[in-house]
Amino acid sequence: MCSVSVIQDYFRQRVEPTEWTRPVWTEYQEVLRRLEALDAKLGQPHCEDPAKAVWMRDVEARLAKLEGVGRPGERPAP
């Protein structure tokens, strides 16, 4: 199993989406980028899981909503 998948499982199971902040999420993304590079060097397969991708999109959407960031021309949600 690739290291990216292991770390995604760990955080998805132990950290609630409401606990993520943008600075922490940004750092987490950097960790995943570094793990992808490590997996490539070790010859580990890319093992994207659709459920993890949905979880990551949900966290991103929550952060964007909290920050009032949306599509251009879109008003922030109250």
N, CA, C and O atoms as a Maestro MAE file, in Angstrom:
{
 s_m_m2io_version
 :::
 2.0.0
}

f_m_ct {
 s_m_title
 :::
 protein
 m_atom[312] {
  # First column is atom index #
  i_m_mmod_type
  r_m_x_coord
  r_m_y_coord
  r_m_z_coord
  i_m_residue_number
  s_m_chain_name
  s_m_pdb_residue_name
  s_m_pdb_atom_name
  i_m_atomic_number
  :::
  1 25 0.848 -1.179 0.000 1 A "MET " " N  " 7
  2 3 0.000 0.000 0.000 1 A "MET " " CA " 6
  3 2 0.889 1.235 0.000 1 A "MET " " C  " 6
  4 15 1.897 1.282 0.705 1 A "MET " " O  " 8
  5 25 0.520 2.215 -0.778 2 A "CYS " " N  " 7
  6 3 1.331 3.426 -0.850 2 A "CYS " " CA " 6
  7 2 1.200 4.247 0.428 2 A "CYS " " C  " 6
  8 15 0.172 4.202 1.105 2 A "CYS " " O  " 8
  9 25 2.251 4.997 0.750 3 A "SER " " N  " 7
  10 3 2.260 5.777 1.989 3 A "SER " " CA " 6
  11 2 1.204 6.878 1.977 3 A "SER " " C  " 6
  12 15 0.676 7.228 3.032 3 A "SER " " O  " 8
  13 25 0.886 7.426 0.818 4 A "VAL " " N  " 7
  14 3 -0.154 8.452 0.726 4 A "VAL " " CA " 6
  15 2 -1.473 7.885 1.256 4 A "VAL " " C  " 6
  16 15 -2.170 8.548 2.024 4 A "VAL " " O  " 8
  17 25 -1.805 6.691 0.857 5 A "SER " " N  " 7
  18 3 -3.053 6.062 1.264 5 A "SER " " CA " 6
  19 2 -3.095 5.832 2.769 5 A "SER " " C  " 6
  20 15 -4.125 6.054 3.406 5 A "SER " " O  " 8
  21 25 -1.988 5.392 3.331 6 A "VAL " " N  " 7
  22 3 -1.922 5.131 4.774 6 A "VAL " " CA " 6
  23 2 -2.191 6.416 5.553 6 A "VAL " " C  " 6
  24 15 -2.981 6.420 6.498 6 A "VAL " " O  " 8
  25 25 -1.541 7.495 5.161 7 A "ILE " " N  " 7
  26 3 -1.709 8.773 5.862 7 A "ILE " " CA " 6
  27 2 -3.113 9.322 5.662 7 A "ILE " " C  " 6
  28 15 -3.702 9.860 6.599 7 A "ILE " " O  " 8
  29 25 -3.654 9.197 4.468 8 A "GLN " " N  " 7
  30 3 -5.024 9.649 4.244 8 A "GLN " " CA " 6
  31 2 -5.997 8.878 5.129 8 A "GLN " " C  " 6
  32 15 -6.898 9.475 5.718 8 A "GLN " " O  " 8
  33 25 -5.832 7.574 5.230 9 A "ASP " " N  " 7
  34 3 -6.690 6.768 6.104 9 A "ASP " " CA " 6
  35 2 -6.600 7.253 7.544 9 A "ASP " " C  " 6
  36 15 -7.616 7.431 8.217 9 A "ASP " " O  " 8
  37 25 -5.380 7.462 8.004 10 A "TYR " " N  " 7
  38 3 -5.162 7.871 9.385 10 A "TYR " " CA " 6
  39 2 -5.911 9.173 9.696 10 A "TYR " " C  " 6
  40 15 -6.653 9.247 10.676 10 A "TYR " " O  " 8
  41 25 -5.716 10.183 8.869 11 A "PHE " " N  " 7
  42 3 -6.335 11.479 9.146 11 A "PHE " " CA " 6
  43 2 -7.840 11.463 8.902 11 A "PHE " " C  " 6
  44 15 -8.589 12.128 9.618 11 A "PHE " " O  " 8
  45 25 -8.277 10.731 7.924 12 A "ARG " " N  " 7
  46 3 -9.720 10.659 7.636 12 A "ARG " " CA " 6
  47 2 -10.464 10.007 8.793 12 A "ARG " " C  " 6
  48 15 -11.602 10.374 9.087 12 A "ARG " " O  " 8
  49 25 -9.836 9.052 9.444 13 A "GLN " " N  " 7
  50 3 -10.472 8.343 10.549 13 A "GLN " " CA " 6
  51 2 -10.366 9.077 11.884 13 A "GLN " " C  " 6
  52 15 -11.204 8.881 12.764 13 A "GLN " " O  " 8
  53 25 -9.355 9.911 12.041 14 A "ARG " " N  " 7
  54 3 -9.087 10.486 13.355 14 A "ARG " " CA " 6
  55 2 -9.336 11.984 13.485 14 A "ARG " " C  " 6
  56 15 -9.419 12.499 14.600 14 A "ARG " " O  " 8
  57 25 -9.456 12.680 12.379 15 A "VAL " " N  " 7
  58 3 -9.662 14.127 12.430 15 A "VAL " " CA " 6
  59 2 -10.984 14.461 11.758 15 A "VAL " " C  " 6
  60 15 -11.184 14.178 10.576 15 A "VAL " " O  " 8
  61 25 -11.876 15.059 12.518 16 A "GLU " " N  " 7
  62 3 -13.176 15.460 11.971 16 A "GLU " " CA " 6
  63 2 -12.999 16.601 10.978 16 A "GLU " " C  " 6
  64 15 -12.125 17.447 11.164 16 A "GLU " " O  " 8
  65 25 -13.809 16.638 9.932 17 A "PRO " " N  " 7
  66 3 -13.692 17.733 8.960 17 A "PRO " " CA " 6
  67 2 -13.776 19.117 9.597 17 A "PRO " " C  " 6
  68 15 -13.152 20.061 9.111 17 A "PRO " " O  " 8
  69 25 -14.537 19.245 10.672 18 A "THR " " N  " 7
  70 3 -14.677 20.546 11.334 18 A "THR " " CA " 6
  71 2 -13.412 20.981 12.072 18 A "THR " " C  " 6
  72 15 -13.305 22.140 12.475 18 A "THR " " O  " 8
  73 25 -12.470 20.085 12.253 19 A "GLU " " N  " 7
  74 3 -11.231 20.418 12.960 19 A "GLU " " CA " 6
  75 2 -10.149 20.998 12.045 19 A "GLU " " C  " 6
  76 15 -9.152 21.539 12.524 19 A "GLU " " O  " 8
  77 25 -10.345 20.886 10.745 20 A "TRP " " N  " 7
  78 3 -9.332 21.376 9.818 20 A "TRP " " CA " 6
  79 2 -9.400 22.896 9.685 20 A "TRP " " C  " 6
  80 15 -10.480 23.481 9.613 20 A "TRP " " O  " 8
  81 25 -8.238 23.512 9.655 21 A "THR " " N  " 7
  82 3 -8.113 24.938 9.341 21 A "THR " " CA " 6
  83 2 -7.301 25.043 8.066 21 A "THR " " C  " 6
  84 15 -6.633 24.084 7.679 21 A "THR " " O  " 8
  85 25 -7.347 26.189 7.408 22 A "ARG " " N  " 7
  86 3 -6.595 26.343 6.166 22 A "ARG " " CA " 6
  87 2 -5.098 26.124 6.371 22 A "ARG " " C  " 6
  88 15 -4.493 25.410 5.572 22 A "ARG " " O  " 8
  89 25 -4.464 26.702 7.402 23 A "PRO " " N  " 7
  90 3 -3.019 26.454 7.568 23 A "PRO " " CA " 6
  91 2 -2.686 24.977 7.772 23 A "PRO " " C  " 6
  92 15 -1.705 24.479 7.220 23 A "PRO " " O  " 8
  93 25 -3.494 24.285 8.556 24 A "VAL " " N  " 7
  94 3 -3.245 22.858 8.793 24 A "VAL " " CA " 6
  95 2 -3.480 22.067 7.508 24 A "VAL " " C  " 6
  96 15 -2.711 21.165 7.177 24 A "VAL " " O  " 8
  97 25 -4.544 22.410 6.790 25 A "TRP " " N  " 7
  98 3 -4.857 21.719 5.536 25 A "TRP " " CA " 6
  99 2 -3.734 21.923 4.515 25 A "TRP " " C  " 6
  100 15 -3.362 20.990 3.804 25 A "TRP " " O  " 8
  101 25 -3.201 23.128 4.445 26 A "THR " " N  " 7
  102 3 -2.112 23.426 3.512 26 A "THR " " CA " 6
  103 2 -0.875 22.597 3.854 26 A "THR " " C  " 6
  104 15 -0.211 22.063 2.966 26 A "THR " " O  " 8
  105 25 -0.577 22.497 5.131 27 A "GLU " " N  " 7
  106 3 0.568 21.689 5.554 27 A "GLU " " CA " 6
  107 2 0.331 20.207 5.258 27 A "GLU " " C  " 6
  108 15 1.245 19.500 4.834 27 A "GLU " " O  " 8
  109 25 -0.892 19.746 5.482 28 A "TYR " " N  " 7
  110 3 -1.261 18.359 5.177 28 A "TYR " " CA " 6
  111 2 -1.074 18.079 3.682 28 A "TYR " " C  " 6
  112 15 -0.565 17.023 3.306 28 A "TYR " " O  " 8
  113 25 -1.479 19.009 2.845 29 A "GLN " " N  " 7
  114 3 -1.310 18.844 1.402 29 A "GLN " " CA " 6
  115 2 0.176 18.729 1.034 29 A "GLN " " C  " 6
  116 15 0.546 17.952 0.154 29 A "GLN " " O  " 8
  117 25 1.018 19.508 1.712 30 A "GLU " " N  " 7
  118 3 2.461 19.423 1.462 30 A "GLU " " CA " 6
  119 2 2.997 18.050 1.866 30 A "GLU " " C  " 6
  120 15 3.824 17.475 1.159 30 A "GLU " " O  " 8
  121 25 2.538 17.534 2.979 31 A "VAL " " N  " 7
  122 3 2.949 16.190 3.417 31 A "VAL " " CA " 6
  123 2 2.552 15.161 2.358 31 A "VAL " " C  " 6
  124 15 3.345 14.282 2.020 31 A "VAL " " O  " 8
  125 25 1.334 15.264 1.837 32 A "LEU " " N  " 7
  126 3 0.891 14.321 0.806 32 A "LEU " " CA " 6
  127 2 1.737 14.441 -0.460 32 A "LEU " " C  " 6
  128 15 2.057 13.429 -1.083 32 A "LEU " " O  " 8
  129 25 2.106 15.668 -0.851 33 A "ARG " " N  " 7
  130 3 2.968 15.844 -2.033 33 A "ARG " " CA " 6
  131 2 4.324 15.167 -1.817 33 A "ARG " " C  " 6
  132 15 4.853 14.516 -2.718 33 A "ARG " " O  " 8
  133 25 4.873 15.326 -0.624 34 A "ARG " " N  " 7
  134 3 6.165 14.701 -0.327 34 A "ARG " " CA " 6
  135 2 6.048 13.169 -0.304 34 A "ARG " " C  " 6
  136 15 6.944 12.462 -0.765 34 A "ARG " " O  " 8
  137 25 4.945 12.677 0.231 35 A "LEU " " N  " 7
  138 3 4.738 11.228 0.251 35 A "LEU " " CA " 6
  139 2 4.567 10.670 -1.162 35 A "LEU " " C  " 6
  140 15 5.024 9.565 -1.454 35 A "LEU " " O  " 8
  141 25 3.909 11.435 -2.037 36 A "GLU " " N  " 7
  142 3 3.794 10.997 -3.435 36 A "GLU " " CA " 6
  143 2 5.174 10.865 -4.064 36 A "GLU " " C  " 6
  144 15 5.434 9.915 -4.803 36 A "GLU " " O  " 8
  145 25 6.061 11.817 -3.772 37 A "ALA " " N  " 7
  146 3 7.429 11.752 -4.300 37 A "ALA " " CA " 6
  147 2 8.161 10.532 -3.735 37 A "ALA " " C  " 6
  148 15 8.880 9.846 -4.462 37 A "ALA " " O  " 8
  149 25 7.980 10.265 -2.450 38 A "LEU " " N  " 7
  150 3 8.599 9.098 -1.828 38 A "LEU " " CA " 6
  151 2 8.069 7.810 -2.454 38 A "LEU " " C  " 6
  152 15 8.841 6.907 -2.777 38 A "LEU " " O  " 8
  153 25 6.756 7.730 -2.624 39 A "ASP " " N  " 7
  154 3 6.165 6.549 -3.255 39 A "ASP " " CA " 6
  155 2 6.751 6.324 -4.648 39 A "ASP " " C  " 6
  156 15 7.043 5.191 -5.031 39 A "ASP " " O  " 8
  157 25 6.920 7.407 -5.398 40 A "ALA " " N  " 7
  158 3 7.491 7.292 -6.749 40 A "ALA " " CA " 6
  159 2 8.918 6.744 -6.682 40 A "ALA " " C  " 6
  160 15 9.290 5.878 -7.473 40 A "ALA " " O  " 8
  161 25 9.712 7.249 -5.742 41 A "LYS " " N  " 7
  162 3 11.094 6.780 -5.602 41 A "LYS " " CA " 6
  163 2 11.162 5.317 -5.181 41 A "LYS " " C  " 6
  164 15 12.081 4.592 -5.562 41 A "LYS " " O  " 8
  165 25 10.176 4.892 -4.388 42 A "LEU " " N  " 7
  166 3 10.160 3.505 -3.909 42 A "LEU " " CA " 6
  167 2 9.416 2.562 -4.844 42 A "LEU " " C  " 6
  168 15 9.336 1.359 -4.597 42 A "LEU " " O  " 8
  169 25 8.872 3.122 -5.917 43 A "GLY " " N  " 7
  170 3 8.167 2.298 -6.883 43 A "GLY " " CA " 6
  171 2 6.803 1.828 -6.405 43 A "GLY " " C  " 6
  172 15 6.278 0.825 -6.889 43 A "GLY " " O  " 8
  173 25 6.237 2.551 -5.460 44 A "GLN " " N  " 7
  174 3 4.907 2.190 -4.965 44 A "GLN " " CA " 6
  175 2 3.852 2.658 -5.962 44 A "GLN " " C  " 6
  176 15 4.000 3.715 -6.576 44 A "GLN " " O  " 8
  177 25 2.795 1.878 -6.123 45 A "PRO " " N  " 7
  178 3 1.768 2.256 -7.096 45 A "PRO " " CA " 6
  179 2 0.949 3.450 -6.604 45 A "PRO " " C  " 6
  180 15 0.798 3.673 -5.403 45 A "PRO " " O  " 8
  181 25 0.431 4.204 -7.562 46 A "HIS " " N  " 7
  182 3 -0.509 5.275 -7.239 46 A "HIS " " CA " 6
  183 2 -1.818 4.577 -6.876 46 A "HIS " " C  " 6
  184 15 -2.360 3.812 -7.673 46 A "HIS " " O  " 8
  185 25 -2.316 4.839 -5.690 47 A "CYS " " N  " 7
  186 3 -3.487 4.080 -5.231 47 A "CYS " " CA " 6
  187 2 -4.581 5.019 -4.724 47 A "CYS " " C  " 6
  188 15 -4.940 5.002 -3.547 47 A "CYS " " O  " 8
  189 25 -5.092 5.823 -5.624 48 A "GLU " " N  " 7
  190 3 -6.148 6.757 -5.255 48 A "GLU " " CA " 6
  191 2 -7.435 6.009 -4.934 48 A "GLU " " C  " 6
  192 15 -7.845 5.098 -5.653 48 A "GLU " " O  " 8
  193 25 -8.054 6.416 -3.844 49 A "ASP " " N  " 7
  194 3 -9.309 5.810 -3.396 49 A "ASP " " CA " 6
  195 2 -10.417 6.848 -3.580 49 A "ASP " " C  " 6
  196 15 -10.316 7.948 -3.035 49 A "ASP " " O  " 8
  197 25 -11.461 6.529 -4.325 50 A "PRO " " N  " 7
  198 3 -12.543 7.499 -4.556 50 A "PRO " " CA " 6
  199 2 -13.155 8.036 -3.267 50 A "PRO " " C  " 6
  200 15 -13.532 9.207 -3.219 50 A "PRO " " O  " 8
  201 25 -13.264 7.221 -2.224 51 A "ALA " " N  " 7
  202 3 -13.835 7.687 -0.958 51 A "ALA " " CA " 6
  203 2 -12.947 8.745 -0.313 51 A "ALA " " C  " 6
  204 15 -13.443 9.706 0.276 51 A "ALA " " O  " 8
  205 25 -11.640 8.566 -0.425 52 A "LYS " " N  " 7
  206 3 -10.710 9.553 0.137 52 A "LYS " " CA " 6
  207 2 -10.771 10.846 -0.662 52 A "LYS " " C  " 6
  208 15 -10.679 11.936 -0.096 52 A "LYS " " O  " 8
  209 25 -10.925 10.730 -1.953 53 A "ALA " " N  " 7
  210 3 -11.037 11.921 -2.802 53 A "ALA " " CA " 6
  211 2 -12.289 12.711 -2.442 53 A "ALA " " C  " 6
  212 15 -12.251 13.941 -2.408 53 A "ALA " " O  " 8
  213 25 -13.389 12.028 -2.176 54 A "VAL " " N  " 7
  214 3 -14.633 12.697 -1.767 54 A "VAL " " CA " 6
  215 2 -14.419 13.397 -0.434 54 A "VAL " " C  " 6
  216 15 -14.828 14.545 -0.264 54 A "VAL " " O  " 8
  217 25 -13.783 12.718 0.511 55 A "TRP " " N  " 7
  218 3 -13.505 13.312 1.821 55 A "TRP " " CA " 6
  219 2 -12.673 14.583 1.669 55 A "TRP " " C  " 6
  220 15 -12.969 15.598 2.299 55 A "TRP " " O  " 8
  221 25 -11.644 14.531 0.846 56 A "MET " " N  " 7
  222 3 -10.785 15.699 0.649 56 A "MET " " CA " 6
  223 2 -11.566 16.850 0.013 56 A "MET " " C  " 6
  224 15 -11.393 18.002 0.409 56 A "MET " " O  " 8
  225 25 -12.413 16.554 -0.958 57 A "ARG " " N  " 7
  226 3 -13.242 17.609 -1.568 57 A "ARG " " CA " 6
  227 2 -14.197 18.213 -0.550 57 A "ARG " " C  " 6
  228 15 -14.441 19.420 -0.566 57 A "ARG " " O  " 8
  229 25 -14.736 17.386 0.332 58 A "ASP " " N  " 7
  230 3 -15.637 17.881 1.370 58 A "ASP " " CA " 6
  231 2 -14.916 18.839 2.327 58 A "ASP " " C  " 6
  232 15 -15.452 19.887 2.687 58 A "ASP " " O  " 8
  233 25 -13.712 18.472 2.728 59 A "VAL " " N  " 7
  234 3 -12.942 19.353 3.614 59 A "VAL " " CA " 6
  235 2 -12.625 20.658 2.887 59 A "VAL " " C  " 6
  236 15 -12.781 21.739 3.455 59 A "VAL " " O  " 8
  237 25 -12.183 20.563 1.639 60 A "GLU " " N  " 7
  238 3 -11.886 21.773 0.849 60 A "GLU " " CA " 6
  239 2 -13.114 22.666 0.737 60 A "GLU " " C  " 6
  240 15 -13.013 23.881 0.906 60 A "GLU " " O  " 8
  241 25 -14.272 22.079 0.454 61 A "ALA " " N  " 7
  242 3 -15.506 22.858 0.311 61 A "ALA " " CA " 6
  243 2 -15.869 23.538 1.625 61 A "ALA " " C  " 6
  244 15 -16.296 24.692 1.624 61 A "ALA " " O  " 8
  245 25 -15.708 22.845 2.733 62 A "ARG " " N  " 7
  246 3 -15.996 23.427 4.040 62 A "ARG " " CA " 6
  247 2 -15.077 24.605 4.321 62 A "ARG " " C  " 6
  248 15 -15.531 25.648 4.792 62 A "ARG " " O  " 8
  249 25 -13.794 24.448 4.038 63 A "LEU " " N  " 7
  250 3 -12.839 25.541 4.260 63 A "LEU " " CA " 6
  251 2 -13.157 26.733 3.361 63 A "LEU " " C  " 6
  252 15 -13.111 27.881 3.804 63 A "LEU " " O  " 8
  253 25 -13.476 26.460 2.113 64 A "ALA " " N  " 7
  254 3 -13.815 27.545 1.191 64 A "ALA " " CA " 6
  255 2 -15.054 28.293 1.673 64 A "ALA " " C  " 6
  256 15 -15.109 29.520 1.590 64 A "ALA " " O  " 8
  257 25 -16.031 27.574 2.168 65 A "LYS " " N  " 7
  258 3 -17.258 28.205 2.670 65 A "LYS " " CA " 6
  259 2 -16.940 29.068 3.885 65 A "LYS " " C  " 6
  260 15 -17.431 30.192 3.994 65 A "LYS " " O  " 8
  261 25 -16.127 28.554 4.789 66 A "LEU " " N  " 7
  262 3 -15.747 29.319 5.984 66 A "LEU " " CA " 6
  263 2 -14.989 30.592 5.624 66 A "LEU " " C  " 6
  264 15 -15.120 31.621 6.286 66 A "LEU " " O  " 8
  265 25 -14.196 30.500 4.566 67 A "GLU " " N  " 7
  266 3 -13.380 31.640 4.150 67 A "GLU " " CA " 6
  267 2 -14.130 32.565 3.209 67 A "GLU " " C  " 6
  268 15 -13.608 33.608 2.815 67 A "GLU " " O  " 8
  269 25 -15.352 32.192 2.846 68 A "GLY " " N  " 7
  270 3 -16.122 33.016 1.926 68 A "GLY " " CA " 6
  271 2 -15.579 32.985 0.520 68 A "GLY " " C  " 6
  272 15 -15.771 33.923 -0.254 68 A "GLY " " O  " 8
  273 25 -14.900 31.904 0.192 69 A "VAL " " N  " 7
  274 3 -14.324 31.755 -1.139 69 A "VAL " " CA " 6
  275 2 -15.258 30.878 -1.964 69 A "VAL " " C  " 6
  276 15 -15.686 29.815 -1.514 69 A "VAL " " O  " 8
  277 25 -15.559 31.319 -3.137 70 A "GLY " " N  " 7
  278 3 -16.409 30.528 -4.014 70 A "GLY " " CA " 6
  279 2 -16.025 30.789 -5.444 70 A "GLY " " C  " 6
  280 15 -14.926 31.262 -5.733 70 A "GLY " " O  " 8
  281 25 -16.915 30.484 -6.314 71 A "ARG " " N  " 7
  282 3 -16.665 30.760 -7.721 71 A "ARG " " CA " 6
  283 2 -16.718 32.257 -7.954 71 A "ARG " " C  " 6
  284 15 -17.418 32.970 -7.236 71 A "ARG " " O  " 8
  285 25 -15.983 32.747 -8.952 72 A "PRO " " N  " 7
  286 3 -16.021 34.172 -9.236 72 A "PRO " " CA " 6
  287 2 -17.451 34.644 -9.441 72 A "PRO " " C  " 6
  288 15 -18.223 34.026 -10.174 72 A "PRO " " O  " 8
  289 25 -17.794 35.744 -8.786 73 A "GLY " " N  " 7
  290 3 -19.131 36.296 -8.893 73 A "GLY " " CA " 6
  291 2 -20.129 35.710 -7.925 73 A "GLY " " C  " 6
  292 15 -21.260 36.186 -7.829 73 A "GLY " " O  " 8
  293 25 -19.720 34.671 -7.200 74 A "GLU " " N  " 7
  294 3 -20.589 34.013 -6.257 74 A "GLU " " CA " 6
  295 2 -20.517 34.754 -4.915 74 A "GLU " " C  " 6
  296 15 -19.448 35.207 -4.507 74 A "GLU " " O  " 8
  297 25 -21.638 34.869 -4.250 75 A "ARG " " N  " 7
  298 3 -21.655 35.506 -2.943 75 A "ARG " " CA " 6
  299 2 -21.380 34.457 -1.878 75 A "ARG " " C  " 6
  300 15 -21.837 33.320 -1.998 75 A "ARG " " O  " 8
  301 25 -20.641 34.820 -0.840 76 A "PRO " " N  " 7
  302 3 -20.392 33.853 0.232 76 A "PRO " " CA " 6
  303 2 -21.686 33.439 0.917 76 A "PRO " " C  " 6
  304 15 -22.622 34.229 1.036 76 A "PRO " " O  " 8
  305 25 -21.724 32.204 1.361 77 A "ALA " " N  " 7
  306 3 -22.895 31.705 2.078 77 A "ALA " " CA " 6
  307 2 -22.948 32.357 3.439 77 A "ALA " " C  " 6
  308 15 -21.904 32.617 4.037 77 A "ALA " " O  " 8
  309 25 -24.150 32.630 3.949 78 A "PRO " " N  " 7
  310 3 -24.260 33.267 5.273 78 A "PRO " " CA " 6
  311 2 -23.792 32.365 6.383 78 A "PRO " " C  " 6
  312 15 -23.822 32.757 7.550 78 A "PRO " " O  " 8
  :::
 }
 m_bond[311] {
  # First column is bond index #
  i_m_from
  i_m_to
  i_m_order
  :::
  1 1 2 1
  2 2 3 1
  3 3 4 2
  4 3 5 1
  5 5 6 1
  6 6 7 1
  7 7 8 2
  8 7 9 1
  9 9 10 1
  10 10 11 1
  11 11 12 2
  12 11 13 1
  13 13 14 1
  14 14 15 1
  15 15 16 2
  16 15 17 1
  17 17 18 1
  18 18 19 1
  19 19 20 2
  20 19 21 1
  21 21 22 1
  22 22 23 1
  23 23 24 2
  24 23 25 1
  25 25 26 1
  26 26 27 1
  27 27 28 2
  28 27 29 1
  29 29 30 1
  30 30 31 1
  31 31 32 2
  32 31 33 1
  33 33 34 1
  34 34 35 1
  35 35 36 2
  36 35 37 1
  37 37 38 1
  38 38 39 1
  39 39 40 2
  40 39 41 1
  41 41 42 1
  42 42 43 1
  43 43 44 2
  44 43 45 1
  45 45 46 1
  46 46 47 1
  47 47 48 2
  48 47 49 1
  49 49 50 1
  50 50 51 1
  51 51 52 2
  52 51 53 1
  53 53 54 1
  54 54 55 1
  55 55 56 2
  56 55 57 1
  57 57 58 1
  58 58 59 1
  59 59 60 2
  60 59 61 1
  61 61 62 1
  62 62 63 1
  63 63 64 2
  64 63 65 1
  65 65 66 1
  66 66 67 1
  67 67 68 2
  68 67 69 1
  69 69 70 1
  70 70 71 1
  71 71 72 2
  72 71 73 1
  73 73 74 1
  74 74 75 1
  75 75 76 2
  76 75 77 1
  77 77 78 1
  78 78 79 1
  79 79 80 2
  80 79 81 1
  81 81 82 1
  82 82 83 1
  83 83 84 2
  84 83 85 1
  85 85 86 1
  86 86 87 1
  87 87 88 2
  88 87 89 1
  89 89 90 1
  90 90 91 1
  91 91 92 2
  92 91 93 1
  93 93 94 1
  94 94 95 1
  95 95 96 2
  96 95 97 1
  97 97 98 1
  98 98 99 1
  99 99 100 2
  100 99 101 1
  101 101 102 1
  102 102 103 1
  103 103 104 2
  104 103 105 1
  105 105 106 1
  106 106 107 1
  107 107 108 2
  108 107 109 1
  109 109 110 1
  110 110 111 1
  111 111 112 2
  112 111 113 1
  113 113 114 1
  114 114 115 1
  115 115 116 2
  116 115 117 1
  117 117 118 1
  118 118 119 1
  119 119 120 2
  120 119 121 1
  121 121 122 1
  122 122 123 1
  123 123 124 2
  124 123 125 1
  125 125 126 1
  126 126 127 1
  127 127 128 2
  128 127 129 1
  129 129 130 1
  130 130 131 1
  131 131 132 2
  132 131 133 1
  133 133 134 1
  134 134 135 1
  135 135 136 2
  136 135 137 1
  137 137 138 1
  138 138 139 1
  139 139 140 2
  140 139 141 1
  141 141 142 1
  142 142 143 1
  143 143 144 2
  144 143 145 1
  145 145 146 1
  146 146 147 1
  147 147 148 2
  148 147 149 1
  149 149 150 1
  150 150 151 1
  151 151 152 2
  152 151 153 1
  153 153 154 1
  154 154 155 1
  155 155 156 2
  156 155 157 1
  157 157 158 1
  158 158 159 1
  159 159 160 2
  160 159 161 1
  161 161 162 1
  162 162 163 1
  163 163 164 2
  164 163 165 1
  165 165 166 1
  166 166 167 1
  167 167 168 2
  168 167 169 1
  169 169 170 1
  170 170 171 1
  171 171 172 2
  172 171 173 1
  173 173 174 1
  174 174 175 1
  175 175 176 2
  176 175 177 1
  177 177 178 1
  178 178 179 1
  179 179 180 2
  180 179 181 1
  181 181 182 1
  182 182 183 1
  183 183 184 2
  184 183 185 1
  185 185 186 1
  186 186 187 1
  187 187 188 2
  188 187 189 1
  189 189 190 1
  190 190 191 1
  191 191 192 2
  192 191 193 1
  193 193 194 1
  194 194 195 1
  195 195 196 2
  196 195 197 1
  197 197 198 1
  198 198 199 1
  199 199 200 2
  200 199 201 1
  201 201 202 1
  202 202 203 1
  203 203 204 2
  204 203 205 1
  205 205 206 1
  206 206 207 1
  207 207 208 2
  208 207 209 1
  209 209 210 1
  210 210 211 1
  211 211 212 2
  212 211 213 1
  213 213 214 1
  214 214 215 1
  215 215 216 2
  216 215 217 1
  217 217 218 1
  218 218 219 1
  219 219 220 2
  220 219 221 1
  221 221 222 1
  222 222 223 1
  223 223 224 2
  224 223 225 1
  225 225 226 1
  226 226 227 1
  227 227 228 2
  228 227 229 1
  229 229 230 1
  230 230 231 1
  231 231 232 2
  232 231 233 1
  233 233 234 1
  234 234 235 1
  235 235 236 2
  236 235 237 1
  237 237 238 1
  238 238 239 1
  239 239 240 2
  240 239 241 1
  241 241 242 1
  242 242 243 1
  243 243 244 2
  244 243 245 1
  245 245 246 1
  246 246 247 1
  247 247 248 2
  248 247 249 1
  249 249 250 1
  250 250 251 1
  251 251 252 2
  252 251 253 1
  253 253 254 1
  254 254 255 1
  255 255 256 2
  256 255 257 1
  257 257 258 1
  258 258 259 1
  259 259 260 2
  260 259 261 1
  261 261 262 1
  262 262 263 1
  263 263 264 2
  264 263 265 1
  265 265 266 1
  266 266 267 1
  267 267 268 2
  268 267 269 1
  269 269 270 1
  270 270 271 1
  271 271 272 2
  272 271 273 1
  273 273 274 1
  274 274 275 1
  275 275 276 2
  276 275 277 1
  277 277 278 1
  278 278 279 1
  279 279 280 2
  280 279 281 1
  281 281 282 1
  282 282 283 1
  283 283 284 2
  284 283 285 1
  285 285 286 1
  286 286 287 1
  287 287 288 2
  288 287 289 1
  289 289 290 1
  290 290 291 1
  291 291 292 2
  292 291 293 1
  293 293 294 1
  294 294 295 1
  295 295 296 2
  296 295 297 1
  297 297 298 1
  298 298 299 1
  299 299 300 2
  300 299 301 1
  301 301 302 1
  302 302 303 1
  303 303 304 2
  304 303 305 1
  305 305 306 1
  306 306 307 1
  307 307 308 2
  308 307 309 1
  309 309 310 1
  310 310 311 1
  311 311 312 2
  :::
 }
}
